[in-house]
Amino acid sequence: MHRLQEFASAAAISLVAATAASAAPPDLRTPPPVIFLADNLDEVDGLGWCIDTIGRGLSDRLHAHSCKPRGGDVQFRISETTGQIRSVAFEGKCMAYLHPDDPSEPLGLVDCDAAASAQRFIYDPDSLTIRPSLDDTECLSVGVDSRSAGPFMSRDLGFSGCSEADMRFQQWIVRP
């Protein structure tokens, strides 16, 4: 009887661990174009995680934020010709890998410049990763910890080693 209880306990623990490790897709309500994390992680309303400008309105800094149902500053698109990740809300503004050596502020939103290598990214639809053209061993990743952001949630956004981080934090879906 004791062995049966141990087996049942081990099976229950395995089931919980497998469920916690499996990806839960978000209930995305943001209109396209949008780039969002494939896993909802812990976003409490199930909205998912999108690239976003920090604060209200135009900002030169980016983070991951709950995908907003009305869109706005969480809407970005990847240009197939230039590899730029362009803001929909802020015409002429693109994501840039500005400070590869500063993990506290690696990304910025700057004037688009098709010649700027810091603004070129590669989206791999097979692995769902976004990599800077400057270093294809790095993948766009959300931070492990989430925090409150008014009625929504936010996380850090930056790059981490593609082979080092949990894939749930670096798999992105692009809806043009």
Salt bridges, closest charged atoms under 4 A:
GLU6 OE2 - HIS2 NE2 2.84
ASP27 OD2 - ARG29 NH2 2.98
ASP42 OD1 - ARG155 NH2 2.63
ASP52 OD2 - HIS63 NE2 3.05
ASP52 OD1 - LYS68 NZ 3.63
ASP73 OD1 - LYS68 NZ 2.63
GLU105 OE1 - ARG61 NE 3.54
ASP111 OD1 - LYS93 NZ 2.57
ASP156 OD1 - ARG147 NH2 2.99
ASP166 OD2 - ARG168 NH2 3.12
